[in-house]
């Protein structure tokens, strides 16, 4: 009797373990899980690429200073160099809208879309598609 109870319990435990393993594998292969894993890998790869680019830039600066020293070139004054914006400020500066009104900016760029309600694109533009067919 104890032998049967032992094997019954062992079989039930093995079944629960196998079912749990299969369910985990199925969940890990679901489209959402695969997309999340791919996104994580892409972000991780982006971080590695950024670190590599920073290492390359640091190596370039170091090698440039070595070459200038070897050639006897004088380094420019620190005050004479243009000051670069930090990366976050530079990105934010690019994202800020132009100080010019939108209509003026659009006309300067030569685009043909309407700027707002009631405004029409330039009817003399060669790409105007208001044709009667």
C-alpha positions in Angstrom: 0.0 0.0 0.0 2.8 2.4 0.9 4.5 1.5 -2.4 1.4 2.4 -4.4 1.0 5.7 -2.5 4.7 6.5 -3.1 4.5 6.0 -6.8 1.2 7.8 -7.1 2.6 10.8 -5.3 5.8 10.7 -7.4 3.8 10.5 -10.6 1.5 13.4 -9.6 4.6 15.5 -8.6 6.2 14.7 -12.0 3.0 15.7 -13.8 2.7 19.0 -12.0 6.4 19.7 -12.6 6.1 18.9 -16.4 2.9 20.9 -16.7 4.5 23.9 -15.1 7.6 23.7 -17.3 5.4 23.4 -20.5 3.2 26.4 -19.4 6.3 28.5 -18.8 7.7 27.6 -22.2 4.4 28.4 -23.9 4.2 31.8 -22.2 7.8 32.6 -23.1 7.1 31.9 -26.8 3.9 34.0 -26.9 4.1 37.0 -29.3 4.0 39.5 -26.5 6.8 37.9 -24.6 8.9 37.6 -27.8 8.3 41.3 -28.6 9.2 42.3 -25.1 12.4 40.2 -25.2 13.3 41.7 -28.6 12.8 45.2 -27.4 14.9 44.5 -24.3 17.7 43.1 -26.5 17.5 46.2 -28.8 17.8 48.6 -25.9 20.7 46.6 -24.5 22.4 46.6 -27.9 21.8 50.4 -28.1 23.5 50.9 -24.8 26.5 48.7 -25.9 26.7 50.7 -29.1 26.6 54.0 -27.2 29.4 52.8 -24.9 31.4 51.7 -27.9 31.0 55.1 -29.6 32.1 56.8 -26.4 35.2 54.6 -26.2 36.0 55.3 -29.9 35.6 59.1 -29.3 37.8 59.0 -26.3 40.4 57.0 -28.2 40.2 59.5 -31.1 40.8 62.5 -28.7 43.7 60.7 -27.1 45.3 59.8 -30.4 44.7 63.3 -31.7 46.5 64.8 -28.7 49.4 62.3 -29.2 49.7 63.2 -32.9 49.7 67.0 -32.1 52.4 66.5 -29.5 54.4 64.4 -31.9 54.0 67.0 -34.7 54.7 69.9 -32.3 51.3 71.6 -33.0 50.1 74.0 -30.4 46.7 73.3 -28.8 44.2 76.1 -29.3 43.2 78.2 -26.2 40.4 76.7 -24.2 38.5 80.0 -24.3 38.7 80.3 -28.1 36.9 77.0 -28.6 33.2 77.1 -29.2 31.4 75.5 -26.2 29.4 72.5 -27.1 26.0 71.9 -25.6 25.5 68.8 -23.4 23.7 66.0 -25.3 20.4 66.4 -23.6 20.3 70.2 -24.1 21.2 69.7 -27.8 18.4 67.3 -28.3 16.0 69.5 -26.5 17.1 72.5 -28.6 16.5 70.6 -31.8 13.0 69.7 -30.7 11.9 73.2 -29.8 9.6 74.8 -32.4 10.9 77.6 -34.5 10.5 81.2 -33.3 8.9 82.1 -36.6 5.2 81.7 -37.0 4.2 78.3 -38.5 2.8 79.8 -41.7 6.0 81.7 -42.4 8.1 78.7 -41.7 6.0 76.5 -44.0 6.2 79.0 -46.8 10.0 79.3 -46.4 10.3 75.6 -46.7 8.2 75.5 -49.8 5.7 72.9 -48.7 2.2 72.8 -50.0 0.1 71.7 -47.0 -2.4 73.8 -45.3 -1.3 75.3 -42.0 -4.5 75.5 -40.1 -8.2 75.7 -40.4 -9.4 77.7 -43.4 -6.0 77.9 -45.0 -5.3 76.4 -48.4 -2.1 75.3 -50.0 -0.5 77.4 -52.7 -2.6 76.8 -55.9 0.3 77.6 -58.2 2.5 74.9 -56.9 3.4 72.3 -59.6 2.5 69.4 -57.3 -1.0 70.6 -56.6 -3.2 67.5 -57.0 -6.6 69.4 -57.2 -7.3 68.2 -60.7 -10.6 67.2 -62.2 -10.6 63.7 -63.4 
